[in-house]
Amino acid sequence: MSAVATDAKGTLAGKTEEALRVLRNLPHAIQGYRFQNAALRAHLAKTPWYVPRADYDPQWISAEEHAFIKAIKAYERENGR
């Protein structure tokens, strides 16, 4: 994930708004965050690895994952998404 944080423009170029949203939420999804957004929930429900957890804790997100999320958010702002 750190490659995105260091070269967001090249890595994220051409991604749809939906793809960016999924990527931005990926660290939380991996840890089992229960999404309120119906479209995101429906997308993740199709994956075999997504298991929502009642005990999800945002502290499970690493510093590298926070940098990943921050880079995508910056890219989205810079590109009007």
N, C-alpha and C positions, 0 to 999 in steps of 0.2 A: 504494500500500500504506500510505502514511502516514495515510490517513483512518482505517484500522482502529486504528492505534496511538493516535490521539487520541480516538477515539469507539468503542471496542471494544464497549461494551454495546449501542449502537444498531445498529451494523453487524453484529454477530454474533448478535443476538437471533433466536431461532427456528431457528438452524442445528442440524442433527443432530450427534451426537457424531462420526459418520463424516465429515461435511462439515467440521467443525472440524479433525479430524486431517489431512484432505487440505489444507486451507488452511494449516495450521501447517507442513506439509512442502513446500508449494509452492515457496518459494525454493530449497530443496535440489534439488527435482525439476527445476526450470528449469535448474539448473547441471549436472544429470546424475548426482546421487547415486544409488548402487545400493542400493535399499531391501531390507532383510532381511524385512520384514513382507510376507507373501504377499498379503494383501488389498490393501494399498497398491500393491504391484507390479502386481497384476492391474488395479486401477483406472487406474493411470497408463499401462499398456500399451495401453489403449484410446484414448489421446490421440495425435494425430499429432506433437506437439512433444516428447514425452518420449523422450530418448535417453540411456540409462545410459552413463556414462563411467568407464573404468578409472582415469583420471587426475584424477578429481574432487578438488577441494581446498576444504575448508570456508572457507578465506580468501576465496573468491570471493563469499561472502555479505556484502552491504553492511551498513553500520550501520543504514540504513533497514529493510532486510529483517530484521535482528536485532530491531529494535523491533517489527516486525510479528509475529514469532514470539513475542516476550515478551508482547505484548498478548493474543494468543490464549491462551497458557498461563495468564496471569492470569485471563482470562475463564473458562477451563475450571475453574480452582481455585475461583473465586468461585461458580461455578454447579454445583459437585459433579460435574464431568465428568472 
